[in-house]
Amino acid sequence: MAELESSKNARTESAISKQADLDQVHHYDSVEDMPENIQKYWHQRYDLFSLYDDGIRLTDDAWFGVTPEPVANKIADHLSTSVPASVTTIIDCFAGAGGNTIALALSGRWKQIFAIERDATTLACAEHNARLYGVHGRIWFIRGDCFDVLRGQLKSIVKNAVVFASPPWGGPGYRDAEVFDLSRMEPYGLEKLAGEYTRVAGRVVLYLPRSSDLNQIAGWRERLGLKERVRVTHYCMWGSSKAICVFLGDFSFNEDDR
Ligand SMILES: C[S@@+](CC[C@H](N)C(=O)[O-])C[C@H]1O[C@@H](n2cnc3c(N)ncnc32)[C@H](O)[C@@H]1O
């Protein structure tokens, strides 16, 4: 059963942080304190969160998946302007440690932001990090499986909301693949993600590896019978693409926007 909490009134320890395994939550003050397998991320800490030194908390696993702040802000910009003003709710299906959720909240564009995360400890990090950015009160944090939550708790809301999803990119070598086979992305392939989300929502954004197979994405447009063109945008940092977003459904872009 998913649990929902707005941090609006959470002045002390929130219900979400009470469920976290605090042994897994860290704010590292030096690279020597980090486990070896994540030390390579130390020099990227301010790219991930410009307020890192204010006490950003992450699980060791979360370091791999956080959307870098400039990228998250640019995506939030694009979402702010490409969706009609009448749509005021956005759902971040894989909130992780809060990278995208915080950027969406900082944009000030959305009346309701839902952040869904399956892992209680990671969700507690997201809530804490959102608090550091002063936006925790604008976010409803939901612990649960996003597919269940969209079919259940948020069923009536999702129809007129934007669904944003940055799923795990596990699977055979997305880093090495020249063209990444999205049907083999684990644990959720393109079929599961696009299929489930477009069944319940008219506007879906998938944040995927930069090497994703665009033919598979184009194939999904036909398969879903979408009348709108599918937009794919590369998001770059330091001159190279970090990831793409696939915009499925009714978005309208200013073609000059970069
Ligand atoms: C790539 S990370 C998301 C990172 C996030 N966008 C950020 O910037 O911090 C993917 C997250 O999805 C969570 N997750 C995996 N399956 C899930 C599911 N079915 N429902 C909700 N969360 C899930 C994982 O625990 C992980 O934290």
The ligand as an ORCA input file, in Angstrom:
! r2SCAN-3c Opt
* xyz 0 1
  C      17.346      6.680    -12.071
  S      16.700      6.750    -10.457
  C      15.783      8.267    -10.484
  C      16.654      9.467    -10.227
  C      15.913     10.769    -10.044
  N      15.323     11.243    -11.270
  C      16.859     11.821     -9.503
  O      17.213     12.755    -10.222
  O      17.252     11.688     -8.327
  C      15.426      5.542    -10.484
  C      14.696      5.362     -9.151
  O      13.508      4.609     -9.376
  C      13.217      3.838     -8.233
  N      12.273      2.793     -8.673
  C      12.529      1.640     -9.359
  N      11.387      1.011     -9.667
  C      10.374      1.771     -9.176
  C       8.957      1.665     -9.216
  N       8.357      0.630     -9.793
  N       8.222      2.650     -8.659
  C       8.819      3.715     -8.071
  N      10.152      3.873     -7.993
  C      10.924      2.917     -8.546
  C      14.573      3.355     -7.763
  O      14.534      3.027     -6.389
  C      15.451      4.590     -8.068
  O      15.556      5.407     -6.926
*
